[in-house]
Amino acid sequence: MNRSLTVDVLFWCFAAGSVLTGYLVFRTDSMVRAAFWLLASFVGVGAILVLLAAEFLGVVLILMMAGEMLIMAVVMVMFMMNPAGLNPMFMVHQHRFAVAAGVVSFAGLSAVALTVDFPDQPVDPAVDATAELGFELLGDSMLVFQTAGVALLATMIGAIALASRNGRFGTADEGSLEPALDIEELESP
Amino acid sequence: MTLEALLVVAAALFAVGLYGAISQQSFVMLMMGLELMINGALLALIALWAHSTGGNPQGQMLAIVFMTVMAIEMALGFALITNVYRVRRADITEKLRKLKG
């Protein structure tokens, strides 16, 4: 079997797998299982990225999503009823509209994909795309890279501010209170 | 593995994600729909990078920005879920009829 045929077969397996598991996310009874179906969908897309010579991005996507989906599964168990899928779960609203929106967007995007004549300039196999990305990251696009990092830092601070129960000066729903300076008063029964 | 096939797969992922984001009641399932939509967009982006730009590294750079957006969306989404659950005891969108705190 020559290389191009192998790549094609692998691509169709991963493509069908990622779309199918993406669909199963909204069909399974257990939210934890839904998180792992979504992870499977991301692994399929990551594998396709590796086939497309974007090895770095593909592997980073898989690693990042593995961590993210584990956090998601933990959040499910913490907050959601019925995380184990013991009861059938079908919690949807405006279902008909959602199906129509999905079908219309698929038809529209596919029509664009099949009719538009995109330029044909494939990646040169002699070039190491990962090395080029590394030079781009720490060269011309350093500012973009740094901005992404600062945005993530701001996100961390914002997420902690949103999720923490207590600020320094009181609980979140009471607003800020002056800290008690008199220690004796605090310790008296 | 033609460009058209890749873009159709990406469109399918996006459509399934859009269906989920519109139809699901649970906040976390809604976020899964959003993630699936970004997943499709990422696949389309890398497909175009690999077939139409001659491997310009700035295309991969844009994909890294996409992944940052994914991470930000998840982190802030979880923080908001925690906050809304604490204040309102709400875990589905139907329980948030009022925006006023």
Contacts between the chains, C-beta under 8 A, distances in Angstrom:
chain1	res1	chain2	res2	distance
A	7	B	1	5.8
A	8	B	1	5.6
A	11	B	1	4.4
A	11	B	5	7.5
A	11	B	6	8.0
A	15	B	5	7.4
A	15	B	6	8.0
A	15	B	9	4.3
A	18	B	9	7.4
A	18	B	13	6.6
A	18	B	39	7.8
A	19	B	9	6.4
A	19	B	12	4.7
A	19	B	13	6.0
A	19	B	16	6.7
A	22	B	13	5.6
A	22	B	16	4.7
A	22	B	17	7.0
A	22	B	36	5.2
A	22	B	39	7.5
A	23	B	16	5.3
A	25	B	16	7.9
A	25	B	20	6.6
A	25	B	29	7.8
A	25	B	32	5.6
A	25	B	36	7.0
A	26	B	16	7.5
A	26	B	19	7.0
A	26	B	20	4.7
A	26	B	23	7.2
A	26	B	24	6.6
A	26	B	29	7.0
A	26	B	32	7.9
A	26	B	33	7.5
A	31	B	26	7.1
A	31	B	28	6.5
A	31	B	29	7.0
A	34	B	29	6.7
A	34	B	32	6.4
A	35	B	32	7.4
A	38	B	32	5.3
A	38	B	35	6.5
A	38	B	36	6.8
A	41	B	13	7.3
A	41	B	36	6.7
A	41	B	39	6.6
A	42	B	39	6.1
A	45	B	13	7.3
A	45	B	39	5.5
A	45	B	42	6.9
A	45	B	43	5.2
A	48	B	6	7.4
A	48	B	9	7.7
A	48	B	43	6.4
A	49	B	42	7.9
A	49	B	43	7.4
A	49	B	46	5.3
A	51	B	1	6.7
A	52	B	1	7.6
A	52	B	6	7.7
A	52	B	46	5.6
A	52	B	47	6.7
A	52	B	49	7.8
A	52	B	50	4.2
A	53	B	50	5.9
A	53	B	55	7.5
A	54	B	46	5.1
A	54	B	49	7.0
A	54	B	50	6.8
A	54	B	60	6.1
A	54	B	63	7.2
A	56	B	60	7.5
A	57	B	46	6.6
A	57	B	60	6.0
A	57	B	63	5.3
A	57	B	64	7.3
A	57	B	67	7.7
A	60	B	67	6.9
A	61	B	42	7.3
A	61	B	67	6.7
A	64	B	67	6.5
A	64	B	70	7.6
A	64	B	71	6.9
A	68	B	70	7.8
A	68	B	71	7.4
A	68	B	74	5.5
A	71	B	74	7.6
A	71	B	78	7.1
A	72	B	28	6.6
A	72	B	31	7.9
A	72	B	32	7.6
A	72	B	74	7.6
A	72	B	78	8.0
A	75	B	28	6.2
A	75	B	78	5.8
A	75	B	81	6.8
A	76	B	28	5.9
A	79	B	28	7.5
A	79	B	81	6.5
A	79	B	82	7.8
A	79	B	85	5.4
A	79	B	91	5.5
A	80	B	26	6.4
A	80	B	28	6.6
A	80	B	91	5.9
A	81	B	91	7.3
A	91	B	24	6.8
A	91	B	25	4.2
A	91	B	26	5.7
A	91	B	29	7.4
A	91	B	92	6.6
A	92	B	23	4.3
A	92	B	24	6.2
A	92	B	25	6.3
A	93	B	23	6.7
A	93	B	25	5.6
A	93	B	93	7.5
A	93	B	94	7.0
A	94	B	22	6.5
A	94	B	23	6.5
A	95	B	23	5.4
A	97	B	22	6.6
A	98	B	18	7.8
A	98	B	19	4.9
A	98	B	20	7.9
A	98	B	22	3.9
A	98	B	23	3.4
A	99	B	19	6.2
A	99	B	23	7.6
A	101	B	18	5.6
A	101	B	19	6.7
A	101	B	22	5.6
A	102	B	15	4.3
A	102	B	16	6.5
A	102	B	18	5.3
A	102	B	19	3.5
A	102	B	22	7.9
A	103	B	15	7.0
A	105	B	11	7.4
A	105	B	14	6.4
A	105	B	15	4.8
A	105	B	18	5.2
A	106	B	11	5.3
A	106	B	12	5.9
A	106	B	14	7.5
A	106	B	15	3.5
A	109	B	7	7.4
A	109	B	10	7.6
A	109	B	11	3.5
A	109	B	14	6.3
A	109	B	15	7.3
A	110	B	7	7.6
A	110	B	8	5.0
A	110	B	11	4.9
A	112	B	7	7.8
A	113	B	3	7.9
A	113	B	4	5.6
A	113	B	7	3.3
A	113	B	8	5.5
A	113	B	10	7.9
A	113	B	11	6.1
A	114	B	4	5.5
A	114	B	7	8.0
A	114	B	8	7.2
A	118	B	3	5.9
A	118	B	48	6.9
A	118	B	51	6.9
A	118	B	52	4.7
A	119	B	52	4.9
A	119	B	53	8.0
A	120	B	51	7.0
A	120	B	52	7.0
A	121	B	51	7.4
A	121	B	52	5.7
A	121	B	53	6.2
A	121	B	54	3.9
A	122	B	50	6.7
A	122	B	51	5.6
A	122	B	54	7.4
A	122	B	55	7.8
A	123	B	49	7.8
A	123	B	50	5.2
A	123	B	51	8.0
A	123	B	54	6.9
A	123	B	55	3.6
A	124	B	54	7.0
A	124	B	55	5.9
A	127	B	55	5.8
A	129	B	55	5.6
A	129	B	57	7.2
A	129	B	60	7.1
A	132	B	55	7.2
A	132	B	57	4.3
A	133	B	57	5.0
A	133	B	60	4.6
A	133	B	61	7.3
A	135	B	57	7.3
A	136	B	57	3.7
A	136	B	58	6.4
A	136	B	60	7.2
A	136	B	61	5.6
A	137	B	61	7.1
A	137	B	64	7.6
A	140	B	58	7.9
A	141	B	57	7.9
A	141	B	58	6.6
A	141	B	61	4.7
A	144	B	61	6.1
A	144	B	65	6.7
A	145	B	61	7.8
A	145	B	64	7.4
A	148	B	64	6.7
A	148	B	65	6.1
A	148	B	68	4.2
A	151	B	68	6.3
A	151	B	72	6.4
A	152	B	68	6.4
A	152	B	71	6.5
A	152	B	72	6.7
A	155	B	71	7.5
A	155	B	72	4.7
A	155	B	75	5.0
A	155	B	76	6.1
A	156	B	75	7.0
A	158	B	76	6.4
A	158	B	79	7.0
A	159	B	75	4.8
A	159	B	76	5.9
A	159	B	78	7.1
A	159	B	79	3.8
A	160	B	79	7.6
A	162	B	76	7.4
A	162	B	79	3.9
A	162	B	80	6.2
A	162	B	82	7.2
A	162	B	83	4.9
A	163	B	78	7.4
A	163	B	79	4.2
A	163	B	82	4.2
A	163	B	83	6.1
A	165	B	86	6.9
A	172	B	83	7.9
A	172	B	86	7.6
A	173	B	87	6.5
